Amino acid sequence: MPDALTIRPATLNDAQAVARIRVQGWRFAYQGLISQDYLDSLSVAKDTERMRGYLSQLPQNSPPSRSASVQGSDGEKRSFMLAVRGDAVLGFCRFSAAPDKADCAERAVPGGAMVGRLHSLYIDPDALGQSIGHTLMNHALSTFAAWGCERATLWVLEGNSRAISFYERQGWRCTGATKVDQSFGPCLVEHEMAVQL
């Protein structure tokens, strides 16, 4: 009998596994949507260093002298969870929540309703079809609810029909909002999706 799938927080020791899944995920999901030259240029080694930097900032990975709270000074809450079977990392999900309109400081409402944001959800392409994404999504949605969120949003790459279909099956709907994201290098057109909690 195979080991059960468990969800646990990411640690610094997981940086390489997370980077491997992210690079493989981009190459699998974005083939034909993003320049093949860009996809071929992705490096697990470089992404591992970037991921180590990010994971070192998470409260559960801070040295004992630093605060272990998951809540930042601006009221934001953050989580980075892994789906693991045995010792194998099979997927990850990064999400946060902040007071509504916190993206615009002048419109933030202290103590107002929290809004969740799903930043990323990646599954090892070799582990697709095993309900890993569904399990990670359920964890994120239940955490959003526990944090007091009334809704959550995400951005999905234009043309990524596999991801859009997955999110729709989980109750997410397109809002009609779009943006252009250049934070990863290529110019990406993304569509916003939201779910009521």
HELIX and SHEET records of a PDB file:
HELIX    1   1 LEU A   12  ASP A   14  5                                   3    
HELIX    2   2 ALA A   15  ALA A   29  1                                  15    
HELIX    3   3 GLN A   36  SER A   41  1                                   6    
HELIX    4   4 VAL A   44  SER A   56  1                                  13    
HELIX    5   5 PRO A   59  ASN A   61  5                                   3    
HELIX    6   6 ALA A  105  ARG A  107  5                                   3    
HELIX    7   7 PRO A  125  ALA A  127  5                                   3    
HELIX    8   8 ILE A  132  ALA A  146  1                                  15    
HELIX    9   9 SER A  161  ARG A  169  1                                   9    
SHEET    1   A 7 LEU A   5  PRO A   9  0                                        
SHEET    2   A 7 LYS A  77  ARG A  85 -1                                        
SHEET    3   A 7 ALA A  88  PRO A  99 -1                                        
SHEET    4   A 7 MET A 114  ILE A 123 -1                                        
SHEET    5   A 7 CYS A 149  LEU A 157  1                                        
SHEET    6   A 7 LEU A 188  GLN A 196 -1                                        
SHEET    7   A 7 ARG A 173  ASP A 181 -1                                        
END                                                                             
